[in-house]
């Protein structure tokens, strides 16, 4: 099982479209609370079980980290859990915030 890369332009198209997908942010809890892509869920050891249980295996998953590196390992792990369509966001949240700074959600 493997994952694919997703660029910011494709993510913007997905967010504007009808196709459901799940955004999983693997950054630390404080960073996630301070700012995230709207609609993201925080994925960590505590939430992984519930997310795996609740999410249909054919739902596309997009994994977000700081710069697009750690998300690749998480995406590979999720693909190994049986998810059919897993993506790592190229550039991560840092690049997203630089290009879409007005579209950042904060709070718990």
MDAnalysis code that builds the backbone (N, CA, C; Angstrom):
import MDAnalysis as mda
import numpy as np

u = mda.Universe.empty(324, n_residues=108, atom_resindex=np.repeat(np.arange(108), 3), trajectory=True)
u.add_TopologyAttr("name", ["N", "CA", "C"] * 108)
u.add_TopologyAttr("resid", np.arange(1, 109))
u.add_TopologyAttr("resname", ["UNK", "UNK", "UNK", "UNK", "UNK", "UNK", "UNK", "UNK", "UNK", "UNK", "UNK", "UNK", "UNK", "UNK", "UNK", "UNK", "UNK", "UNK", "UNK", "UNK", "UNK", "UNK", "UNK", "UNK", "UNK", "UNK", "UNK", "UNK", "UNK", "UNK", "UNK", "UNK", "UNK", "UNK", "UNK", "UNK", "UNK", "UNK", "UNK", "UNK", "UNK", "UNK", "UNK", "UNK", "UNK", "UNK", "UNK", "UNK", "UNK", "UNK", "UNK", "UNK", "UNK", "UNK", "UNK", "UNK", "UNK", "UNK", "UNK", "UNK", "UNK", "UNK", "UNK", "UNK", "UNK", "UNK", "UNK", "UNK", "UNK", "UNK", "UNK", "UNK", "UNK", "UNK", "UNK", "UNK", "UNK", "UNK", "UNK", "UNK", "UNK", "UNK", "UNK", "UNK", "UNK", "UNK", "UNK", "UNK", "UNK", "UNK", "UNK", "UNK", "UNK", "UNK", "UNK", "UNK", "UNK", "UNK", "UNK", "UNK", "UNK", "UNK", "UNK", "UNK", "UNK", "UNK", "UNK", "UNK"])
u.atoms.positions = np.array([
    [0.841, -1.187, 0.000],
    [0.000, 0.000, 0.000],
    [0.882, 1.246, 0.000],
    [0.458, 2.243, -0.751],
    [1.226, 3.479, -0.762],
    [0.275, 4.663, -0.822],
    [0.864, 5.834, -0.804],
    [0.101, 7.077, -0.803],
    [0.523, 7.905, -2.002],
    [-0.200, 8.986, -2.241],
    [0.137, 9.910, -3.311],
    [0.368, 11.296, -2.716],
    [0.975, 12.154, -3.513],
    [1.186, 13.541, -3.098],
    [0.041, 14.390, -3.621],
    [-0.336, 15.399, -2.837],
    [-1.397, 16.319, -3.244],
    [-0.854, 17.732, -3.117],
    [-1.025, 18.526, -4.163],
    [-0.546, 19.911, -4.081],
    [-1.677, 20.824, -3.597],
    [-1.308, 22.053, -3.244],
    [-2.276, 22.996, -2.677],
    [-3.396, 23.332, -3.656],
    [-3.084, 23.427, -4.938],
    [-4.111, 23.752, -5.931],
    [-5.161, 22.638, -5.983],
    [-4.709, 21.404, -5.934],
    [-5.653, 20.275, -5.953],
    [-6.493, 20.265, -4.686],
    [-5.874, 20.546, -3.549],
    [-6.625, 20.598, -2.298],
    [-7.722, 21.665, -2.381],
    [-7.399, 22.819, -2.945],
    [-8.393, 23.891, -3.081],
    [-9.565, 23.427, -3.944],
    [-9.272, 22.704, -5.015],
    [-10.337, 22.177, -5.883],
    [-11.198, 21.171, -5.123],
    [-10.560, 20.310, -4.344],
    [-11.299, 19.307, -3.567],
    [-12.220, 19.992, -2.568],
    [-11.702, 21.042, -1.908],
    [-12.505, 21.732, -0.886],
    [-13.701, 22.435, -1.516],
    [-13.563, 22.870, -2.762],
    [-14.664, 23.526, -3.456],
    [-15.633, 22.534, -4.083],
    [-15.210, 21.282, -4.198],
    [-16.010, 20.285, -4.890],
    [-16.964, 19.540, -3.975],
    [-17.582, 18.524, -4.548],
    [-18.601, 17.754, -3.838],
    [-18.037, 16.493, -3.193],
    [-16.871, 16.062, -3.642],
    [-16.326, 14.796, -3.172],
    [-15.926, 14.898, -1.700],
    [-16.452, 14.001, -0.858],
    [-16.046, 14.039, 0.549],
    [-14.617, 13.517, 0.732],
    [-13.908, 14.112, 1.652],
    [-12.581, 13.633, 2.032],
    [-12.336, 14.090, 3.457],
    [-11.328, 13.502, 4.083],
    [-11.006, 13.837, 5.468],
    [-9.595, 14.407, 5.514],
    [-9.465, 15.577, 6.154],
    [-8.165, 16.214, 6.363],
    [-7.671, 15.834, 7.751],
    [-6.497, 15.239, 7.834],
    [-5.926, 14.812, 9.109],
    [-4.640, 15.579, 9.365],
    [-4.602, 16.333, 10.434],
    [-3.454, 17.170, 10.786],
    [-2.675, 16.465, 11.891],
    [-1.398, 16.183, 11.637],
    [-0.594, 15.418, 12.605],
    [0.368, 16.305, 13.403],
    [0.223, 17.626, 13.272],
    [1.107, 18.511, 14.033],
    [0.764, 18.430, 15.523],
    [1.604, 19.034, 16.348],
    [1.375, 18.966, 17.797],
    [0.077, 19.687, 18.157],
    [-0.537, 19.329, 19.302],
    [-1.847, 19.886, 19.669],
    [-1.880, 21.412, 19.740],
    [-0.833, 22.048, 20.245],
    [-0.822, 23.507, 20.357],
    [-0.845, 24.151, 18.972],
    [-0.021, 23.652, 18.071],
    [0.001, 24.196, 16.707],
    [-1.354, 24.020, 16.040],
    [-1.961, 22.852, 16.238],
    [-3.275, 22.573, 15.657],
    [-4.321, 23.560, 16.181],
    [-4.289, 23.846, 17.490],
    [-5.247, 24.761, 18.093],
    [-5.030, 26.191, 17.598],
    [-3.773, 26.561, 17.403],
    [-3.453, 27.935, 16.994],
    [-3.817, 28.219, 15.543],
    [-3.796, 27.194, 14.700],
    [-4.155, 27.410, 13.306],
    [-4.133, 26.130, 12.516],
    [-5.174, 25.934, 11.703],
    [-5.273, 24.716, 10.899],
    [-6.127, 24.997, 9.666],
    [-6.060, 24.103, 8.708],
    [-6.916, 24.185, 7.537],
    [-8.343, 23.893, 8.005],
    [-9.303, 24.738, 7.655],
    [-10.676, 24.524, 8.131],
    [-11.180, 23.110, 7.817],
    [-11.805, 22.515, 8.819],
    [-12.354, 21.175, 8.658],
    [-11.393, 20.059, 9.021],
    [-10.153, 20.393, 9.385],
    [-9.168, 19.365, 9.734],
    [-9.528, 18.678, 11.040],
    [-9.140, 17.424, 11.130],
    [-9.210, 16.697, 12.401],
    [-7.786, 16.460, 12.870],
    [-7.577, 16.525, 14.168],
    [-6.241, 16.288, 14.706],
    [-6.030, 14.787, 14.833],
    [-4.969, 14.294, 14.212],
    [-4.626, 12.871, 14.289],
    [-3.400, 12.719, 15.175],
    [-3.570, 12.033, 16.302],
    [-2.452, 11.689, 17.167],
    [-2.751, 10.315, 17.758],
    [-1.913, 9.862, 18.647],
    [-2.106, 8.528, 19.214],
    [-3.456, 8.387, 19.905],
    [-3.923, 9.484, 20.533],
    [-5.186, 9.429, 21.266],
    [-6.393, 9.349, 20.338],
    [-6.333, 10.004, 19.182],
    [-7.505, 10.055, 18.298],
    [-7.465, 9.013, 17.179],
    [-6.325, 8.372, 16.976],
    [-6.169, 7.464, 15.836],
    [-7.212, 6.352, 15.834],
    [-7.462, 5.746, 16.985],
    [-8.411, 4.631, 17.049],
    [-9.793, 5.031, 16.584],
    [-10.291, 6.160, 17.089],
    [-11.629, 6.626, 16.713],
    [-11.687, 6.986, 15.234],
    [-10.659, 7.643, 14.739],
    [-10.643, 8.035, 13.330],
    [-10.636, 6.795, 12.439],
    [-9.821, 5.807, 12.797],
    [-9.778, 4.575, 12.004],
    [-11.129, 3.869, 12.026],
    [-11.786, 3.903, 13.156],
    [-13.064, 3.228, 13.319],
    [-14.188, 3.935, 12.558],
    [-14.183, 5.258, 12.591],
    [-15.285, 6.045, 12.029],
    [-15.194, 6.276, 10.523],
    [-14.008, 6.165, 9.957],
    [-13.803, 6.582, 8.574],
    [-13.874, 5.391, 7.620],
    [-14.802, 5.442, 6.654],
    [-14.856, 4.360, 5.657],
    [-13.534, 4.264, 4.902],
    [-13.136, 3.044, 4.588],
    [-11.833, 2.822, 3.952],
    [-11.741, 3.390, 2.539],
    [-12.889, 3.714, 1.921],
    [-12.834, 4.288, 0.571],
    [-12.903, 5.818, 0.577],
    [-12.929, 6.421, 1.773],
    [-12.906, 7.884, 1.871],
    [-11.474, 8.381, 1.690],
    [-11.251, 9.323, 0.777],
    [-9.892, 9.852, 0.615],
    [-9.432, 10.578, 1.889],
    [-8.177, 10.353, 2.259],
    [-7.568, 10.996, 3.418],
    [-6.437, 11.889, 2.935],
    [-6.370, 13.101, 3.477],
    [-5.261, 14.009, 3.179],
    [-4.553, 14.292, 4.499],
    [-3.273, 13.940, 4.579],
    [-2.503, 14.115, 5.806],
    [-1.672, 15.394, 5.703],
    [-1.761, 16.213, 6.766],
    [-1.074, 17.507, 6.808],
    [-0.106, 17.515, 7.987],
    [1.124, 17.978, 7.749],
    [2.080, 18.194, 8.848],
    [2.609, 19.621, 8.688],
    [3.790, 19.895, 9.185],
    [4.346, 21.245, 9.093],
    [4.803, 21.588, 7.677],
    [5.631, 20.719, 7.082],
    [6.267, 21.039, 5.798],
    [6.056, 19.975, 4.725],
    [5.306, 18.934, 5.014],
    [5.056, 17.900, 4.014],
    [5.999, 16.716, 4.088],
    [6.748, 16.583, 5.182],
    [7.679, 15.462, 5.322],
    [7.105, 14.366, 6.214],
    [6.772, 14.700, 7.459],
    [6.231, 13.717, 8.401],
    [4.911, 13.136, 7.905],
    [4.161, 13.943, 7.159],
    [2.868, 13.476, 6.660],
    [3.037, 12.282, 5.718],
    [4.187, 12.173, 5.077],
    [4.409, 11.045, 4.173],
    [4.460, 9.730, 4.950],
    [5.109, 9.744, 6.106],
    [5.168, 8.533, 6.933],
    [3.785, 8.183, 7.459],
    [3.042, 9.192, 7.913],
    [1.689, 8.953, 8.421],
    [0.784, 8.448, 7.299],
    [0.924, 9.011, 6.112],
    [0.109, 8.593, 4.972],
    [0.411, 7.133, 4.615],
    [1.682, 6.759, 4.637],
    [2.046, 5.368, 4.354],
    [1.442, 4.439, 5.407],
    [1.456, 4.868, 6.670],
    [0.870, 4.062, 7.745],
    [-0.633, 3.896, 7.534],
    [-1.321, 4.984, 7.186],
    [-2.765, 4.914, 6.963],
    [-3.094, 4.015, 5.775],
    [-2.289, 4.089, 4.724],
    [-2.498, 3.200, 3.579],
    [-2.358, 1.750, 4.029],
    [-1.432, 1.500, 4.937],
    [-1.234, 0.156, 5.480],
    [-2.390, -0.313, 6.341],
    [-3.233, 0.624, 6.805],
    [-4.411, 0.281, 7.607],
    [-5.613, -0.032, 6.712],
    [-5.402, -0.012, 5.406],
    [-6.467, -0.405, 4.490],
    [-7.191, 0.737, 3.807],
    [-6.755, 1.976, 4.019],
    [-7.384, 3.087, 3.313],
    [-6.920, 3.077, 1.861],
    [-7.872, 3.257, 0.959],
    [-7.599, 3.099, -0.465],
    [-6.962, 4.324, -1.101],
    [-7.306, 5.512, -0.610],
    [-6.824, 6.753, -1.219],
    [-6.258, 7.641, -0.123],
    [-4.941, 7.672, -0.022],
    [-4.283, 8.467, 1.014],
    [-3.300, 9.426, 0.340],
    [-3.317, 10.676, 0.790],
    [-2.490, 11.716, 0.196],
    [-1.711, 12.451, 1.273],
    [-0.504, 12.855, 0.928],
    [0.314, 13.721, 1.775],
    [0.309, 15.099, 1.129],
    [-0.044, 16.124, 1.919],
    [-0.113, 17.486, 1.368],
    [1.291, 18.059, 1.202],
    [1.672, 18.299, -0.027],
    [2.991, 18.872, -0.314],
    [3.082, 20.278, 0.268],
    [4.170, 20.558, 0.968],
    [4.387, 21.872, 1.567],
    [3.778, 22.010, 2.949],
    [2.861, 21.117, 3.294],
    [2.271, 21.095, 4.623],
    [1.516, 22.368, 4.978],
    [1.216, 22.485, 6.271],
    [0.453, 23.628, 6.751],
    [1.221, 24.930, 6.545],
    [2.533, 24.892, 6.661],
    [3.343, 26.102, 6.499],
    [3.096, 26.733, 5.134],
    [3.140, 25.923, 4.085],
    [2.906, 26.436, 2.719],
    [1.456, 26.862, 2.547],
    [0.539, 26.103, 3.138],
    [-0.875, 26.468, 3.062],
    [-1.106, 27.850, 3.679],
    [-0.529, 28.059, 4.853],
    [-0.719, 29.325, 5.549],
    [-0.113, 30.487, 4.761],
    [1.013, 30.250, 4.100],
    [1.652, 31.296, 3.293],
    [0.770, 31.702, 2.121],
    [0.088, 30.743, 1.519],
    [-0.683, 31.028, 0.313],
    [-2.170, 31.250, 0.574],
    [-2.675, 30.764, 1.714],
    [-4.098, 30.882, 2.041],
    [-4.268, 31.422, 3.450],
    [-3.463, 32.409, 3.833],
    [-3.426, 32.893, 5.207],
    [-4.760, 33.358, 5.753],
    [-5.656, 33.811, 4.859],
    [-6.962, 34.280, 5.332],
    [-7.936, 33.130, 5.555],
    [-7.527, 31.933, 5.213],
    [-8.407, 30.769, 5.345],
    [-7.805, 29.777, 6.339],
    [-7.606, 30.240, 7.563],
    [-7.042, 29.412, 8.621],
    [-8.006, 29.464, 9.804],
    [-8.278, 28.289, 10.356],
    [-9.202, 28.157, 11.475],
    [-8.381, 28.012, 12.748],
    [-8.858, 28.588, 13.855],
    [-8.154, 28.417, 15.135],
    [-9.159, 28.123, 16.227],
    [-8.652, 27.789, 17.401],
    [-9.505, 27.418, 18.530],
    [-9.530, 25.915, 18.699],
    [-10.092, 25.464, 19.794],
    [-10.083, 24.017, 20.057],
    [-11.312, 23.354, 19.495],
])
